[in-house]
Every structure is written in C-alpha cells, then in structure tokens.
Amino acid sequence: MKSPLKKSIGEVVTDYGTKVMRILKKRLQRSLFDFYGDVKADNLRTRETINPPTTPVDGDGGVIYTKSADGKLYYKSNEVSEVELSSSGSTLTTEQVQDIVGAMFSSNTETNITATYEDSDGTIDLVATDTNTQLSTEQVQDIVGAMFTGNTETRISATYEDSDGTIDLVVNDIPVDLTVSGDGTIHADNVPTLNQNTTGNAATATALTSGNKIIQGDLELQGNLLFSQTDGGPQSIHDAQDNAVITIADDGLTTLLAAGDLDIGNHDFRAKSFTSDVATGTAPFTVSSTTEVANLNAATATNLTSGDKTLNGIITSKGLVVDDNRSVTPSVDGVAIHVDAMDVTDSSTSASGTASTYNHITFENPRLFATNASVTTTDAATVFIKGAPFPSTNQTITNNYALKINSGDSYFAGDIIVAGNDIKDSGGNTILSSDGSGVVTMAGGNIAIGGSNAKINLNAGSDVVLEADNAGGSLSSSIQYVDAAGTNRIMLGADSNAVVLANRASNGTVQIRANTSTAGGSGEVTVVTVQDNQVDISQNLNVTGTITGKQYQVFPTNFIDDIGTSEVFLPIHGTTFEQSLVYQDDVALVAPCDGRVVSVTLSIMSVTGTSDVNVRVYSRAPDNSGTSLANWTLEETEEVNITSSDDSHVVHFGFSNAKHFESTEKFAISIQADSDIMSNTFIYATTVIEWDYSTLLGASAKYDSVP
C-alpha cells in the first residue's frame, strides 16, 4: 500500500505495480473502497437498514441493500427504480397447488376405489369398493330355510322361521282307532295271531321238558322249583345275556351272580372262605360298622380303609407306601406322616453321666447288592425328596419348599452338593451361585464381615476381579468406602479399559502417600494430592522421559507506539516497535504444535484519552504467504476500556478459546483502539502462550496443509 499522507487516501497495488483499489476517506471513521477491476467473493453480506438509501446520482452506479421490514434484497440506481432481487416470481397460490394435485387424480387407474377432486372446496373424495363376498348370517339362514320349502315330508312338518332364523320340526301323531283298520292305525286286524296251544301244560306249565326254556314274562311259582340233572351236570338259570346267574349241583348252590347289590336282610351269610376276583384298586370287602372285629387276622395289610388307625405296638415292615388322595385341613402337622411331640425319658444313663448320642428319627444307610455282576447305580440316596409341593387346582403357594427346618441348627458331617447351583436367602434371593465347575458367584446383596480384625485372605495365585462379566469395565463394579455423610463412594474401578482411582464425595480428593524409613503412620508422607482443579506434588518431580503435556511460555513483547485507530501487531520477538503488517517476521510465529494465547498484559506509561482497546489473535494455515490480513483467520478478540487516568495501570486481556492455532500454522497478535488515546509512549507488554507438546511435529517432513 502506498499512502503519501498518513490516515488519508491510499492505493493497494501488486508487487508488479498493478493497481487493485483505492481507499478514500469519505467521512469520520468511514472509508470508501474503489476497486479497479471485478470483485469476486464466496459470500456477499449486506446489513439490514430501516430507511432505504437514497438513489445514487447519475454515474455513481447502483446500490444493493436489505430492508429490515421484510428481510428481502433490493437494488436501485439512477436509471432503475427499486426492484426486489430475492423474488423468483414462481410462487404458487393455494388454488394452483390444489388444481395441480387434483389433476393427478383424473384419468388415472383406480382399483376397488374411486378418487374425485372437488374443486369447490379443494378436497379429494376417496370411495372404496366393497369386494367382500362373505355371506352374512341372514343370507345363510335364508338359503338353508329354502331347502325346507317344497320338499317331501312324511309324518313330520318342517317350517323355516325367518324372524328368528330357526327351523321348527313337528312330528305327526299316530292315531289309535280300534274300529278301522288300515295303515297308520292300531286295530285287531293289524295284530298278528299267536300260534299257541292253550291246552295241556301250556296253560299252567306244570312240567317243562328238557332243553333251554325262554320265558318272556313273569314266572310265578306256587311250589318248588326242581332241577332234574338228566344230563349228569349242574343246572343253571341264565339272564338275558345268557350269563349263568344261579348254578345248582348235587351238593347245592355253586354260583350266585348278582348284577347289583345283594341284600339278604337281617340274615347271616356264612361261608368257609371269601374269595374276590376284582381288579387291584377296588376294595373286595367293605364293612360299614366301626365295631372292632375280634380274631380278624390278615397275612398282609395291603390296604387299610379310611379313618384313623391306632397301633399300640411297634410296626415292623419291609416297606411303607403312603398313597391316597384325601381332603384335609392344612396345619403344621404332617398330612401323610406326622411324628407328634412326645416326652422321651433316658432311663439308662447314670447320674451325672453323658449320653453320646440321641436321635429322635434315624435313617440308617442301606447296603446295596446286585444279583448280576458289575451293576452300576448312578444316584443312590438314603432319603430322597422328589420335590417341593406344587400348586394345582384353585391353589397358589407363596413359598414352596422340598425341605423346611423351622428352627435349630443343622449339622452336616459330609459335603453339601447343590445340584441347582444356587443358595438363596429367606426372601428367595440368590446369594451364591456356582457354575458347576468350582466358580462361585455372588448374585446380589451384601457380604458383611464383622469384627475389627476381619480380613479377606487370598492365597498365592488368587485374584480379585471386578466386572468379570463386562469386558473393559464400566464402573458398574468398584471398591468403595463410606464418606462422612454415610454414602458409599467409589475408590477404585475400571471404565472402558481405564483404571479409575476416584473419590466421588463432595470436594473429594485423592492422595498418594509414601513412607519414609519409619514404618507406620508416623512415617507417612502425602506425596500427591489430586483435586478437581489441580494436582499438588509435595516432593521433587524426577522425570526421566519427556513431558509432552501443555506448558506455558512467557514472551516479553514491549513496544513504543501511539495506540489509535490503526491496527498494529505486537512484536513477539526481536524488536520493540509494533508493525502494521501482519506478515512481518518479528510479529508472526510458526507453531511447532497446537496452542493458544493465554493472555496479554499491558502497562501504558501515558494515556491521554478514553477508548475501548481490542487485542486480537489471528492464524494462517501453511502454503500461503499471508501478506494480506484478509487471508488470516480472526480466532478471538478481547476488549478492555482504557481511560486517561489509567497511566501505568495494568491492563490484562485473558483469552478463553481452547485453541487458537494448530501445528504448522502461523499466529500473530494485534492491538487497536476505537480512537487516538495517546502519543508515542512506552508500552510494557507480556504475552503468555500455551503450547500443547502432545501435538509436537515428529519426524522430518514438509507440509502444505495442517497435519
């Protein structure tokens, strides 16, 4: 830029002398840029205005502006009146949109539906065609009812009642007319004649010849019924199915077959023996009386009838099977087997003596033999309980147990093998679970270890594994402590392959302690204290490697200038004079790693005016000389108001961006006031830069862009 007079007219030219634009001072604090050629830009932004600008005079071209009233873009010149540039002229009305869409439903293909566009109200009517061929109930009734109309009916009439959908069937009466013979009547002429000789024995049947005789009516005996064994065998009386119900031999009655109960009244029924051939499961002999029967012996008591049985002696049996369905009143007493409470007196142990053992009920272990050789039994048990009671009809069981010991300790001299793999508490919650291979899992709840000296000891080779079922961890399992408020807080855990040492109490800190040569608490030293916003190290830090984190570097940037409306750049190194060009070697630095400007701190020796002062941070990517400030990126601006009474005061500009530049980029810092507030004076400046050495460039290479 050539500027013969400071703060006046200047020109921008290329290195070859080609003019680019003129800068004219139109009025106070405003400049006019007059370009010699075309202007090309990715984006052109206009500021909204309440009052449109005046029409330019002839020869001054046109003006583009945005009205704040409607936010639209306009243009006008001396020759062209105001015209809207943002209007495309192709906006459709509602009626136009409706007509376009409505036409899409005309002359189209429609299957089982009719679509009609109603232009009057802007709607589309859709009418579906019913293709359902399913017959209704009424249609089926009418079809079936018609099948009973005009048909042939003999001694029955069928009428379809359409009102209630039923078919009435009425059978005709059969007339009894003893005076007229014919079909459909009962008359003497219609009764067949019996071929019967009523003379001789036929009237009284006093003697029946040999052979089977069938009597279809009642048999009335006025004397004895004699059986003559002319064929040498027993004689029988048969029922309608030809079963012998009474068989009589020479020595008397041998068979008596009763189809129902046989009641002989109050008479005795005597026999040498009683034999039953009923199937197993049916009682062969029933006695209604509850009176005890004397001298009644049974070889085997295979089935005892219902009711309580009392035995005053010892029962010795090869086996005991309790099998019956019954109705009971639920109680603590056992339904199938009940051993009642009793007083047992030890009458053999001497005074002050000790009985080694007392068992109320004993199951001795049996010895198993086998008739055949090499027999293997998979499971054998002295006492076997198949399972817990399960609810059936109208039943709900809250807690069902196969074995319940209501109170008292239980002693197991052998191992306890849990085939179900779970051990539960009284609430039914699984507390220990085994996978069947020796791995025991605590499936929930807490394990409380009492005693001030209680410990968990692990032998060599044993480990404590948190979140064994969750690869990488998510802090769902951890080692915790109880804070001062009584809340469990995480101390140690794992989260996404990271080991977490934490303290989640309010303002909780984490300390790393070590001991001097003195063991115990008296020799303990807190070496590291980790807080939420800092880490304190009380001892020397011996780093044998490279610290690649973020570090601060302080740059003295003192200069002499009259800070005013011109933007100048701080000399980060080399000189004590500000520069007006951003690309000067003493105001721009190439960053070897990512970083940011932390702060710029000033002390001005002499201030003569009042103004807002802005400090700005710029960056520029590689592969561009950056000779024009327009090619630099403004990263952040901080502003402080300075008055004429701020001589030698400290003015601090603190920046908040997490990062201002990346490795391979150049950065520069400028300062500018809204007005002239001083003459040339000493300005003491200190700049703090934060370098992120974790992004430091590595091996030798060249870069034309940010890596």
C-alpha positions in Angstrom: 0.0 0.0 0.0 1.2 3.5 -0.9 0.0 6.2 1.4 1.6 9.6 0.8 -0.3 11.0 3.8 -1.0 9.1 7.0 -4.7 8.4 7.6 -5.6 9.7 4.2 -6.0 8.4 0.6 -4.0 5.3 -0.3 -3.9 2.7 -3.0 -3.4 -1.1 -3.0 -1.1 -2.3 -5.7 0.5 -5.7 -6.5 4.2 -6.4 -6.4 4.3 -5.7 -10.2 2.7 -2.3 -9.8 -0.8 -3.2 -10.8 -3.4 -1.1 -9.0 -6.1 -3.1 -7.2 -8.2 -0.5 -5.4 -8.3 3.0 -3.9 -9.2 3.8 -0.3 -10.9 7.1 0.1 -11.7 8.8 3.4 -15.4 9.7 2.9 -16.1 10.9 6.4 -15.1 10.4 10.0 -14.2 6.8 10.8 -15.7 5.6 7.4 -13.7 4.7 4.2 -14.8 4.1 0.6 -13.1 1.2 -1.3 -13.0 1.8 -5.0 -11.9 -1.3 -6.9 -10.2 -1.0 -10.3 -11.5 -4.4 -11.5 -14.1 -7.1 -10.8 -14.8 -8.2 -7.2 -15.3 -12.0 -6.7 -16.3 -13.4 -3.3 -17.8 -16.6 -2.0 -20.4 -14.7 0.0 -21.7 -11.1 -0.1 -23.3 -9.8 3.1 -25.5 -6.6 3.3 -26.6 -5.0 6.5 -30.3 -4.6 7.1 -31.5 -1.0 7.0 -34.7 0.7 8.2 -34.5 3.5 5.8 -33.6 2.6 2.2 -30.6 4.5 0.9 -31.1 7.5 -1.4 -31.0 6.9 -5.1 -27.4 7.4 -6.5 -26.7 10.2 -8.8 -26.2 9.5 -12.4 -22.8 8.0 -12.9 -22.4 6.6 -9.4 -23.8 3.1 -10.3 -26.4 1.3 -8.2 -26.8 0.3 -4.6 -27.8 -3.1 -3.2 -29.5 -3.2 0.2 -31.7 -5.3 2.6 -34.8 -3.9 4.2 -35.2 -4.8 7.8 -39.0 -4.7 7.4 -39.2 -7.8 5.3 -35.5 -9.1 5.2 -35.6 -9.0 1.3 -32.8 -7.9 -1.0 -33.3 -4.9 -3.3 -31.4 -2.9 -6.0 -31.8 0.6 -7.5 -29.9 3.1 -9.4 -30.5 6.4 -11.2 -31.8 4.6 -14.2 -33.5 1.6 -12.4 -36.2 2.1 -9.8 -36.3 -0.2 -6.7 -36.6 -3.8 -7.7 -36.7 -6.9 -5.4 -33.8 -9.3 -6.1 -34.9 -12.1 -3.8 -38.2 -12.8 -5.6 -38.2 -15.6 -8.1 -41.7 -14.8 -9.4 -42.7 -18.5 -9.2 -44.7 -18.7 -6.0 -47.9 -20.8 -6.5 -51.2 -19.9 -4.9 -53.2 -22.4 -2.8 -55.7 -22.8 -5.6 -52.9 -23.5 -8.1 -51.4 -26.2 -5.9 -54.9 -27.8 -5.4 -55.6 -27.9 -9.1 -52.2 -29.5 -9.9 -52.7 -32.2 -7.3 -56.4 -32.6 -8.2 -55.4 -33.3 -11.8 -53.2 -36.2 -10.6 -56.4 -38.0 -9.6 -58.0 -37.6 -13.1 -57.7 -40.2 -15.9 -55.7 -42.3 -13.6 -56.0 -46.1 -12.8 -58.2 -46.9 -9.8 -58.8 -50.4 -8.5 -61.5 -51.0 -5.9 -61.5 -47.2 -5.1 -62.9 -44.1 -6.7 -61.0 -40.7 -6.4 -62.7 -37.4 -7.2 -61.2 -33.9 -6.9 -63.7 -31.4 -5.6 -62.5 -28.0 -6.9 -65.2 -26.1 -5.0 -63.7 -27.0 -1.6 -60.3 -28.1 -2.5 -60.7 -31.7 -1.3 -60.3 -35.2 -2.8 -63.1 -37.7 -2.1 -62.0 -41.4 -1.9 -64.7 -44.1 -2.1 -63.6 -47.8 -1.7 -65.5 -50.6 -3.5 -66.6 -53.5 -1.2 -65.2 -56.7 -2.7 -66.1 -58.8 0.3 -68.0 -62.0 -0.9 -68.5 -63.4 2.6 -72.2 -64.4 3.1 -73.9 -62.9 6.1 -75.7 -65.0 8.8 -79.1 -63.9 7.4 -78.1 -65.0 3.9 -77.0 -68.4 5.1 -80.3 -68.8 7.1 -82.4 -67.9 4.0 -80.5 -70.4 1.8 -80.9 -73.3 4.3 -84.5 -72.3 5.1 -85.4 -72.5 1.4 -84.2 -76.2 1.5 -87.2 -77.0 3.8 -89.8 -75.4 1.4 -91.4 -77.5 -1.4 -89.7 -80.7 -0.1 -91.3 -84.1 0.7 -92.2 -84.6 4.4 -93.7 -87.8 5.8 -95.3 -87.8 9.3 -93.3 -84.6 10.0 -93.6 -80.9 9.1 -90.7 -78.5 8.7 -91.2 -74.8 8.8 -88.4 -72.1 8.4 -89.0 -69.1 10.8 -87.3 -66.2 9.1 -87.9 -63.8 12.1 -85.7 -65.7 14.5 -83.6 -67.8 12.0 -84.9 -71.2 13.3 -86.5 -74.4 11.7 -89.5 -75.8 13.5 -89.9 -79.7 13.2 -93.3 -81.2 14.3 -93.9 -85.0 14.2 -97.5 -86.1 13.3 -99.5 -88.1 15.9 -100.1 -91.9 15.2 -103.9 -92.4 15.5 -105.3 -95.3 17.5 -108.5 -96.4 16.0 -109.8 -99.9 17.0 -112.8 -99.6 14.7 -111.0 -99.0 11.4 -108.1 -101.0 10.0 -105.5 -99.5 7.7 -102.0 -98.1 7.6 -101.1 -95.8 10.4 -103.8 -97.3 12.8 -103.8 -99.8 15.6 -106.6 -102.4 15.0 -107.2 -106.0 15.9 -106.8 -106.9 12.2 -103.3 -105.5 12.4 -102.2 -107.6 15.4 -100.6 -110.9 14.3 -102.2 -114.1 15.6 -100.2 -116.1 18.1 -99.6 -119.7 17.3 -100.3 -121.1 20.8 -101.9 -124.3 22.0 -103.6 -123.3 25.2 -104.4 -126.9 26.1 -102.4 -129.2 28.5 -99.2 -127.8 30.1 -99.3 -124.6 28.1 -101.8 -123.0 30.5 -100.1 -123.8 33.7 -96.6 -125.0 32.7 -96.6 -127.7 35.3 -93.9 -129.6 33.6 -91.2 -128.4 31.2 -89.3 -130.8 29.1 -85.6 -130.9 28.8 -83.7 -128.2 26.9 -83.4 -124.4 27.3 -86.6 -122.6 28.1 -87.1 -118.9 27.4 -89.8 -117.1 29.5 -90.5 -113.6 28.2 -92.9 -112.7 31.0 -93.0 -113.1 34.8 -92.5 -116.5 36.3 -94.8 -117.2 39.3 -94.1 -120.3 41.3 -96.7 -121.8 43.5 -94.5 -124.7 44.6 -90.9 -125.8 44.4 -88.6 -125.3 41.5 -87.0 -128.7 40.9 -83.9 -129.2 38.6 -83.5 -132.7 37.2 -80.0 -133.5 36.2 -80.8 -135.9 33.4 -77.5 -135.0 31.5 -75.4 -135.5 34.6 -74.2 -131.9 35.0 -75.3 -128.9 37.1 -78.4 -126.9 36.1 -78.4 -123.1 35.7 -80.7 -120.2 35.5 -79.4 -117.6 32.8 -80.1 -113.9 32.4 -81.0 -112.2 29.1 -77.3 -112.2 28.1 -77.1 -115.9 28.7 -74.9 -115.5 31.8 -75.4 -118.2 34.5 -76.7 -116.2 37.4 -77.6 -119.3 39.6 -75.9 -122.7 39.2 -77.1 -125.7 41.2 -75.2 -129.0 41.5 -75.9 -132.2 43.5 -74.4 -130.7 46.6 -76.2 -127.4 46.4 -75.7 -123.8 45.1 -72.3 -123.3 43.4 -72.7 -120.0 41.6 -74.6 -116.8 42.5 -74.0 -113.9 40.2 -75.6 -110.6 41.1 -75.7 -107.7 38.8 -76.2 -105.2 41.7 -76.2 -105.2 45.5 -77.4 -108.5 47.1 -79.5 -107.8 50.1 -80.3 -110.7 52.3 -81.8 -108.6 55.0 -81.0 -109.4 58.7 -79.9 -112.9 57.9 -76.4 -114.4 58.3 -74.3 -115.1 55.3 -72.0 -118.0 56.1 -69.1 -119.4 54.2 -65.8 -121.2 54.9 -63.9 -118.6 52.9 -64.5 -115.5 50.8 -62.6 -115.1 47.5 -62.7 -112.0 45.4 -61.6 -111.7 41.7 -62.0 -107.9 41.4 -59.1 -105.9 39.8 -56.5 -104.3 42.0 -57.6 -100.9 43.2 -61.2 -102.0 44.1 -62.0 -102.9 47.7 -63.1 -106.6 47.7 -64.7 -106.4 51.2 -66.4 -103.5 52.8 -67.6 -103.3 56.4 -69.9 -100.4 57.3 -69.7 -100.9 61.1 -66.9 -99.3 63.1 -67.1 -102.0 65.7 -63.8 -103.9 66.1 -63.8 -107.4 64.7 -62.2 -109.9 67.0 -59.8 -112.6 65.8 -59.5 -111.0 62.4 -56.1 -111.8 61.1 -54.6 -110.7 57.7 -51.5 -112.1 56.2 -50.7 -108.7 54.6 -52.3 -105.3 55.4 -52.1 -104.1 51.8 -55.0 -101.7 52.1 -56.4 -100.1 55.2 -59.8 -98.3 54.9 -60.2 -94.6 55.6 -60.2 -93.3 59.1 -57.6 -93.0 61.8 -55.8 -96.2 62.9 -54.2 -96.6 66.3 -51.5 -99.1 66.9 -50.1 -99.5 70.4 -47.1 -101.5 69.4 -44.1 -101.2 67.1 -44.6 -101.5 63.4 -42.0 -103.6 61.7 -42.3 -103.5 58.0 -40.2 -104.2 54.9 -41.5 -101.0 53.3 -44.1 -98.3 53.8 -46.0 -96.7 51.0 -48.4 -93.8 51.7 -50.6 -93.4 48.6 -54.1 -91.8 48.7 -55.9 -88.7 47.7 -57.7 -87.0 50.5 -59.2 -83.7 51.8 -57.5 -82.2 54.8 -57.4 -79.1 57.0 -54.0 -77.5 56.4 -51.9 -77.2 59.6 -48.4 -77.5 60.9 -49.0 -81.3 61.5 -47.8 -83.6 58.7 -50.6 -84.8 56.4 -49.1 -88.1 55.2 -46.7 -88.8 58.1 -46.7 -87.0 61.4 -44.4 -87.6 64.3 -46.1 -85.9 67.2 -44.3 -84.2 70.1 -43.6 -86.6 72.9 -41.8 -86.9 76.2 -38.8 -89.2 75.9 -37.1 -90.3 79.2 -33.5 -91.5 79.3 -33.7 -94.4 81.7 -30.2 -95.9 81.2 -27.6 -93.1 81.5 -26.2 -93.0 85.0 -26.5 -89.9 87.2 -24.1 -87.1 86.1 -23.3 -89.3 83.1 -23.1 -88.2 79.4 -25.1 -89.9 76.6 -23.0 -89.8 73.5 -25.9 -89.6 71.0 -29.6 -89.2 70.9 -31.5 -89.3 67.6 -35.3 -88.9 67.5 -35.6 -90.4 64.0 -32.8 -92.3 62.4 -32.4 -93.4 58.8 -29.6 -96.0 58.6 -27.7 -96.2 55.4 -28.5 -99.4 53.5 -26.1 -101.7 51.7 -26.9 -102.3 48.0 -26.4 -105.7 46.4 -27.0 -106.9 42.9 -27.8 -110.3 41.6 -26.0 -109.7 38.3 -22.3 -108.8 38.1 -20.8 -105.3 37.6 -24.0 -103.3 38.2 -23.6 -99.6 38.5 -26.1 -97.3 40.2 -25.8 -93.6 39.1 -27.5 -92.0 42.1 -28.3 -93.5 45.5 -29.8 -91.8 48.5 -30.8 -92.9 52.0 -33.5 -90.2 52.0 -34.9 -88.9 48.7 -37.3 -86.0 48.4 -38.6 -85.7 44.9 -39.5 -82.0 45.1 -41.5 -79.2 46.7 -45.3 -79.1 46.7 -46.6 -77.5 43.6 -49.9 -75.7 43.2 -52.8 -77.4 41.4 -56.5 -76.5 41.1 -57.5 -73.3 43.0 -54.1 -73.1 44.7 -51.4 -70.5 44.9 -48.3 -71.3 47.0 -46.3 -68.3 48.2 -43.2 -70.3 49.4 -42.8 -74.0 48.4 -40.0 -76.0 50.0 -39.0 -79.6 49.4 -37.4 -79.5 53.0 -38.1 -76.9 55.7 -36.3 -76.8 59.0 -38.3 -74.4 61.0 -35.7 -73.7 63.8 -32.5 -75.1 65.2 -29.0 -75.5 63.8 -28.3 -78.1 61.1 -25.2 -80.2 61.1 -23.7 -81.8 58.0 -20.8 -84.1 58.6 -20.3 -84.6 54.9 -20.2 -82.2 51.9 -23.2 -80.2 50.7 -23.7 -80.6 47.0 -26.2 -78.2 45.5 -27.3 -79.5 42.1 -29.4 -76.4 41.5 -26.1 -74.4 41.8 -27.9 -71.6 43.8 -28.0 -70.8 47.6 -30.8 -68.4 48.5 -31.8 -66.3 51.5 -35.1 -66.3 53.3 -36.5 -63.8 50.8 -35.8 -66.2 47.9 -32.9 -64.1 46.6 -29.9 -65.9 45.2 -26.9 -65.0 47.2 -24.4 -67.6 46.0 -24.4 -69.4 42.6 -22.0 -71.9 41.2 -21.4 -72.8 37.5 -20.8 -76.5 38.4 -17.0 -76.2 37.9 -16.0 -74.6 41.1 -16.6 -71.0 40.2 -18.9 -69.4 42.8 -20.7 -66.1 42.0 -22.3 -63.8 44.5 -25.5 -63.0 42.6 -26.5 -59.9 44.6 -26.8 -58.5 48.1 -24.0 -57.6 50.5 -21.4 -59.6 52.4 -20.8 -58.1 55.8 -17.6 -59.1 57.5 -17.9 -58.3 61.2 -15.1 -57.9 63.7 -12.5 -55.2 64.0 -9.7 -57.5 62.7 -11.7 -59.3 60.0 -9.8 -59.9 56.8 -10.2 -61.5 53.4 -7.1 -63.6 52.8 -6.3 -64.8 49.2 -3.6 -67.4 48.7 -1.0 -67.0 46.1 -2.4 -67.2 42.6 -5.8 -65.8 43.7 -7.1 -62.5 42.3 -9.9 -60.0 42.9 -11.6 -59.4 39.5 -14.1 -56.5 39.2 -16.7 -56.8 36.4 -15.6 -60.2 35.3 -18.6 -60.4 33.0 -18.1 -56.9 31.5 -15.1 -56.7 29.3 -13.4 -53.3 29.7 -15.5 -52.3 32.7 -18.0 -49.5 33.1 -17.7 -48.7 36.8 -20.7 -50.9 37.5 -18.5 -52.8 40.0 -16.0 -51.0 42.2 -14.2 -50.8 45.5 -16.0 -48.2 47.6 -15.9 -46.5 51.0 -18.5 -44.7 53.2 -18.0 -41.0 53.2 -18.7 -38.7 56.2 -22.3 -38.3 55.1 -22.8 -42.1 55.2 -22.9 -42.6 51.4 -20.9 -45.2 49.5 -18.3 -43.6 47.3 -16.2 -45.2 44.5 -12.5 -45.5 45.3 -11.3 -47.9 42.6 -12.8 -49.3 39.4 -12.4 -49.8 35.7 -14.1 -47.9 32.9 -13.6 -48.7 29.2 -10.2 -50.3 29.8 -9.1 -47.4 32.1 -8.4 -48.0 35.7 -10.2 -45.3 37.7 -8.8 -44.1 41.1 -11.5 -41.7 42.3 -13.2 -40.1 45.2 -16.8 -39.2 44.5 -17.5 -37.4 47.8 -18.3 -33.7 47.6 -14.9 -31.9 47.1 -13.3 -35.3 47.5 -9.6 -35.5 46.9 -7.3 -38.5 46.1 -4.0 -38.8 47.9 -0.9 -40.9 47.1 1.1 -41.5 50.3 4.5 -43.0 50.9 6.6 -43.7 53.9 10.0 -42.5 55.0 12.3 -45.0 56.6 9.9 -45.1 59.5 7.2 -47.6 59.1 3.6 -47.0 60.1 1.6 -43.8 60.3 4.3 -41.7 61.8 6.5 -42.1 58.8 3.7 -41.4 56.2 4.1 -38.6 53.8 1.4 -37.3 51.4 3.3 -37.0 48.1 0.5 -36.3 45.6 -2.9 -34.7 46.3 -5.4 -34.7 43.4 -8.2 -32.1 43.5 -10.9 -31.3 41.0 -8.9 -28.4 39.6 -5.3 -29.1 40.3 -2.7 -31.6 41.3 -0.3 -30.8 44.2 3.1 -32.6 44.4 4.9 -32.1 47.7 8.2 -33.7 46.7 10.7 -33.4 43.9 9.4 -34.5 40.4 12.0 -36.6 38.7 11.1 -37.1 35.1 13.5 -39.3 33.0 11.3 -39.0 29.9 9.8 -36.1 28.0 6.9 -34.1 29.4 4.5 -33.9 26.4 1.6 -32.1 28.0 0.6 -28.5 27.9 3.1 -25.9 29.1 3.2 -22.1 29.4 5.8 -19.9 27.7 6.2 -16.2 28.5 7.2 -13.7 25.7 8.3 -10.1 26.5 6.5 -8.0 23.9 7.3 -4.4 25.0 7.0 -1.7 22.3 6.7 2.1 21.7 3.6 3.4 19.9 0.7 5.8 20.0 -2.1 3.3 20.1 -5.0 4.6 18.0 -7.5 3.6 15.3 -4.8 1.8 13.2 -4.4 -1.9 13.9 -0.8 -2.8 14.7 0.8 -6.1 15.6 2.8 -6.9 18.8 6.5 -7.7 18.4 6.6 -11.2 19.8 10.4 -11.2 19.4 13.3 -9.2 18.0 12.3 -5.5 18.2 10.5 -3.1 20.4 8.4 -1.5 17.7 5.0 -2.5 16.6 4.4 -3.4 13.0 1.4 -2.5 10.7 1.9 -5.6 8.5 0.9 -9.0 9.9 3.4 -11.0 7.9 6.5 -9.2 9.3 9.0 -11.7 10.8 9.0 -10.1 14.2 5.2 -10.3 14.8 4.3 -13.7 13.4 5.5 -17.1 14.6 5.2 -20.6 13.1 3.7 -23.0 15.6 5.5 -26.4 16.0 2.5 -27.7 17.9 -1.1 -26.8 18.8 -1.5 -23.9 21.2 -3.3 -20.8 22.2 -2.7 -17.3 23.5 -3.4 -17.4 27.2 -3.1 -13.7 27.9 -1.6 -10.3 27.0 -0.8 -8.0 30.0 -0.1 -4.3 29.4 1.1 -1.3 31.4 1.0 2.0 29.5 3.2 4.8 30.7 1.0 7.7 29.5 -2.7 7.7 28.5 -4.3 10.9 27.2 -7.8 9.7 26.1 -10.6 7.2 26.7 -11.4 4.4 24.3 -12.2 0.7 24.0 -9.0 -1.2 23.2 -9.2 -4.6 21.4 -6.5 -7.3 21.3 -7.0 -9.9 18.6 -5.5 -13.3 17.8 -5.0 -14.3 14.1 -3.9 -17.6 12.5 -2.8 -18.6 9.0 -2.5 -22.1 7.5 0.6 -23.1 5.6 1.0 -22.8 1.8 0.0 -19.1 1.9 2.3 -16.1 2.4 -0.4 -14.2 4.3 0.8 -10.8 3.1 -2.8 -9.6 3.2 -4.7 -9.6 6.5 -7.8 -10.8 4.7 -6.1 -14.2 4.3 -5.7 -14.6 8.0 -8.4 -16.0 10.3 -9.5 -14.0 13.3 -9.6 -16.5 16.2 -10.6 -14.4 19.2 -11.0 -10.7 20.3 -10.8 -9.4 23.9 -11.8 -5.8 24.7 -11.0 -3.5 27.7 -12.0 0.1 28.2 -9.0 2.4 29.0 -9.3 6.0 30.3 -7.0 8.9 30.6 -6.5 8.1 34.3 -5.0 4.6 33.6 -1.4 5.8 33.4 0.9 2.9 34.4 -2.1 0.8 35.4 -2.1 -2.9 34.5 -4.5 -3.9 31.7 -5.0 -7.6 31.3 -6.5 -9.4 28.3 -7.4 -13.0 29.1 -8.5 -15.3 26.3 -10.9 -18.2 26.6 -10.6 -20.3 23.4 -9.3 -23.8 24.0 -7.1 -23.5 20.9 -6.1 -20.6 18.6 -3.7 -22.3 16.2 -2.5 -25.8 15.1 0.9 -27.1 14.3 2.4 -25.7 11.1 0.1 -22.6 11.3 1.4 -19.0 11.9 -0.2 -16.8 14.5 0.0 -13.1 15.3 -1.5 -10.7 17.9 -2.8 -7.2 17.1 -3.9 -4.2 19.2 -6.3 -1.4 18.1 -8.3 1.4 19.8 -11.5 3.0 18.7 -9.9 6.4 18.9 -6.5 8.0 19.5 -5.8 7.9 23.2 -2.0 8.6 23.5 1.1 9.9 21.8 4.1 7.7 21.4 4.9 6.2 24.8 6.4 3.1 26.4 4.0 0.2 26.5 5.2 -2.7 28.7 3.7 -5.9 27.4 4.0 -9.6 28.4 2.4 -12.4 26.4 1.7 -15.9 27.7 1.5 -18.8 25.1 0.3 -22.3 26.0 2.0 -25.0 23.9 0.4 -28.5 23.6 3.5 -30.6 23.2 1.5 -33.7 22.8 0.9 -32.4 19.2 4.5 -31.6 18.5 5.6 -32.3 15.0 7.6 -35.5 14.7 9.9 -36.8 12.0 11.4 -34.5 9.3 8.8 -33.7 6.7 7.3 -30.9 4.7 3.7 -29.7 5.0 1.4 -27.7 2.7 -1.6 -28.1 5.0 -2.3 -28.7 8.7 -1.5 -32.3 9.5 
